[in-house]
Amino acid sequence: MIRGIHGLFYSSDPEATRAFFRDQVKLPGSDIGQGWWIFDFTEGDLGVHPIEDAADAGGHDISFYCDDIHGTVAQLTARGVEFTQEVQDQGYGLVTYFSAPGGITVQLYEPRYAKGSARAKKSPPSAAEKAPAKKSAPAKKSAPAKKSAPAKKSAAKKAPAKKSSAKKAPAKKSSAKKAPAKKSSAKKAPAKKSSKKRR
């Protein structure tokens, strides 16, 4: 199953191009060996654009998108990235272009469309879906079945009062404990026998 998309820039100065996207544009990525940097994105998309002239078929294009075009342009400009035109409204989004080493020009845009995955992520936290679940929970708490349970607990509380009368029986056992105390006096008698042996 396909799980991602891979793009390529063909550069006349690949080392400078890699360094530019790594150090100035700050794209995440890693060296997969021998200086080959692969820039890794958490998301991406792919579109198919119509053409007017059949001779233009088969072309490819790479663009970057962001959430705040003006903020992103300001950040990149501060890092030395050169933009080739001002931000323009192209209908599908706010668009500009910047140049990279190796003869590369890249489009940067803030999309006006919402991808299906973005809509799916936004739908679970919607208040309309969460509200019915929260309303049904209090209704279950106010059910009469739960109210009758505390009434049974109050009856159970009366039962321990009956157990308190049963506690008087152990008080009788405490008198039985006095009897072993008499046995301890019987133990003194053997002590007298030991005194006889001394005589």
Secondary structure, DSSP 8 states (H G I E B T S, - for coil): -----------SSHHHHHHIIIIIS---EEE-STT-EEE--S---------SSGGGTT----EEE-S-HHHHHHHHHHTT-EESS--EE-SSEEEEEEEETTTEEEEEEEESS--HHHHHHHSTT-HHHHHHHHHHHHHHHT-HHHHHHHHHHHHHHHHHHHHHHHTHHHHHHHHHHHHHHHHHHHHHHHHHHHHHHH-
